[in-house]
Amino acid sequence: MSDIINNTIDFVKDKLNGAEAGHDWFHIERVWKLSQKIAKTENCQHEVVELAALLHDIADPKFHDGDETLALKISRDFLESQNVEEEIINQVLFIIQNISFKNRGEAPEILPIELKIVQDADRIDAIGAIGVARTFNFGGFKNNLMYHPDIAPKLNMSKEEYKKSNGTTINHFYEKLLLLKDLMNTREGKKIAEERHQFMLTFLDQFYKEWNVD
């Protein structure tokens, strides 16, 4: 493993110490490992993929008053301190800026393979058993209701509506998580997502049975 990757790992671990459990170092580590797994099946710049995976949530806007520039500034300052080439810095920042689900309507039509890989990895970590756990953890963090039979999911929300949404945790499955399988970019990403998607459907089926005391 290169010095820059090791240094980035140390930097991210320190920066995210005490972060909300769904967006902490362990989330980053899983996305990093998933990115490496997918990258092996694609023709890409591996260093860009790894750096972007490690830095993609260094300052998630939802924990910083919606500031979407902070992560870019922190990442640039760090990468410059490591004497990373400007071209690589720009590629990493482009991925950080365009990776999120809520920004998908603003992203360019043609995306570099490195962004596609890290985006798939990040979205895969939002689904399956880990996705269920992270979703309920974040719902509890925000003190959202788990479920309310009279509150319907809000589909096709604008970016601003999505950012302000405080719906139920179960509704988040329909507003985001169940949509991710069909948004995968890579063949490997699609393969991994399919199994995790099915797990969520099984979970929801069981959840409703227990909720309704069937």
Buried (B, 14 or more C-beta within 10 A) or exposed (E): EEEBBEEBBEBBBEBBEEBBEBBBBBBBBBBBEBBBBBBEEBEBBBBBBBBBBBBBBBBBBBBEEEBBEBBBEBBBEBBEEEEBEEEBBEBBBBBBBBBBBBBEEEBEEEBBBBBBBBBBBBBBBBBBEBBBEBBBBBBBEEEBEEBEEEEEBEEEBEBEEBEEBEBBBBBBBBBBBBBBBEBBBBEBBBEBBEEBBEBBEEBBEEBEEEEEEE
